C-alpha cells in the first residue's frame, strides 16, 4: 500500500512539474481599447485571436524556449480576405513578448500602443 502511495505521489509531482513548465512559456494580450482587436504571432507559434474590448486572450505554449520570446502583430479595424473586400486594418502595433508576458493594448482604432 505504501508503495502505491509513493508512486501516486511521484506521478502527481511530475504532472505538476510539467504543468508549471508549460505555463512558464505563456503570454496574454489584453485589449484596453474600445475597439475589437486581432492579434497574430509572426513566428511559428500559430497564435491568432480576436479580442473584444475589455477582454484578454492567452496562449499557454506559444513561446519557443530556445528564442525566449515571440513577435506579435496586433491590429484594429481588421477586414479578413473575402470575396467582396480587400484585406486590411486601420491601426497596428508590433511587440515582442517574453515568457509569462502580459501585453496591454491601448489607444484608438487608428492608433494602437502595445506595452
C-alpha positions as CSV (number, residue, x, y, z in Angstrom):
1,X,0.0,0.0,0.0
2,X,2.8,2.4,0.8
3,X,4.5,1.7,-2.5
4,X,1.3,2.7,-4.4
5,X,1.0,5.9,-2.5
6,X,4.7,6.7,-3.3
7,X,4.2,6.1,-7.0
8,X,1.0,8.1,-7.0
9,X,2.8,11.0,-5.2
10,X,5.7,10.8,-7.7
11,X,3.3,10.8,-10.7
12,X,1.4,13.8,-9.3
13,X,4.6,15.7,-8.7
14,X,5.8,15.0,-12.2
15,X,2.4,16.1,-13.7
16,X,2.5,19.3,-11.6
17,X,6.1,20.0,-12.8
18,X,5.0,19.6,-16.4
19,X,2.1,22.0,-15.8
20,X,4.4,24.6,-14.3
21,X,6.9,24.2,-17.2
22,X,4.2,24.6,-19.8
23,X,2.8,27.7,-18.1
24,X,6.2,29.3,-17.9
25,X,6.1,29.9,-21.7
26,X,2.7,31.6,-21.8
27,X,1.6,35.1,-22.6
28,X,-1.6,37.1,-22.6
29,X,-2.8,40.0,-24.7
30,X,-5.3,42.4,-23.0
31,X,-7.5,44.8,-25.0
32,X,-7.8,48.1,-23.1
33,X,-9.3,49.9,-26.2
34,X,-12.9,50.5,-27.2
35,X,-12.4,48.5,-30.4
36,X,-12.1,44.8,-31.3
37,X,-8.6,43.7,-32.0
38,X,-7.0,40.9,-34.0
39,X,-3.6,39.5,-32.7
40,X,-1.3,37.1,-34.6
41,X,2.1,35.8,-33.9
42,X,4.7,36.5,-36.6
43,X,6.6,33.3,-35.9
44,X,5.9,29.6,-35.8
45,X,3.7,29.6,-32.7
46,X,0.5,29.9,-34.8
47,X,-1.2,32.1,-32.2
48,X,-4.1,34.2,-33.6
49,X,-7.1,35.6,-31.7
50,X,-10.0,38.1,-31.9
51,X,-10.0,40.1,-28.7
52,X,-13.1,42.0,-27.7
53,X,-12.8,45.4,-25.9
54,X,-12.0,44.8,-22.2
55,X,-11.1,41.1,-22.7
56,X,-7.9,39.2,-23.0
57,X,-6.6,36.1,-24.8
58,X,-3.8,33.9,-23.6
59,X,-1.6,31.3,-25.3
60,X,-0.2,28.8,-22.9
61,X,2.6,27.3,-25.1
62,X,3.4,29.9,-27.7
63,X,6.9,31.0,-26.8
64,X,9.8,29.0,-28.2
65,X,12.0,28.3,-25.2
66,X,15.1,28.5,-27.4
67,X,14.2,32.0,-28.6
68,X,12.7,33.1,-25.3
69,X,10.1,35.4,-27.0
70,X,7.5,35.6,-29.7
71,X,6.7,38.5,-32.0
72,X,3.1,39.7,-32.3
73,X,1.2,41.9,-34.7
74,X,-1.9,43.4,-33.2
75,X,-4.4,45.3,-35.5
76,X,-7.7,47.1,-35.2
77,X,-10.3,47.5,-37.9
78,X,-9.2,44.2,-39.4
79,X,-11.0,43.1,-42.5
80,X,-10.2,39.5,-43.5
81,X,-9.9,38.4,-47.1
82,X,-13.3,37.7,-48.6
83,X,-15.0,37.7,-52.0
84,X,-16.1,41.3,-51.9
85,X,-13.4,43.0,-49.8
86,X,-9.7,43.7,-49.6
87,X,-7.8,42.6,-46.5
88,X,-6.5,45.3,-44.2
89,X,-6.6,47.1,-41.0
90,X,-6.7,50.7,-39.6
91,X,-4.2,50.6,-36.7
92,X,-1.4,48.3,-35.7
93,X,1.3,47.7,-33.2
94,X,4.1,45.1,-33.1
95,X,5.6,43.8,-29.9
96,X,7.9,41.0,-28.7
97,X,6.7,39.2,-25.6
98,X,8.9,37.1,-23.4
99,X,7.9,34.2,-21.1
100,X,5.0,35.0,-18.8
101,X,4.5,38.2,-20.7
102,X,1.3,40.3,-20.4
103,X,0.8,42.7,-23.3
104,X,-1.7,45.5,-22.8
105,X,-3.0,47.3,-25.9
106,X,-4.3,50.9,-25.6
107,X,-5.2,53.6,-28.0
108,X,-7.9,54.0,-30.7
109,X,-8.9,52.2,-33.9
110,X,-6.4,54.2,-35.9
111,X,-3.6,54.4,-33.3
112,X,-2.6,51.5,-31.1
113,X,0.1,51.2,-28.5
114,X,1.4,47.8,-27.2
115,X,3.2,47.6,-23.9
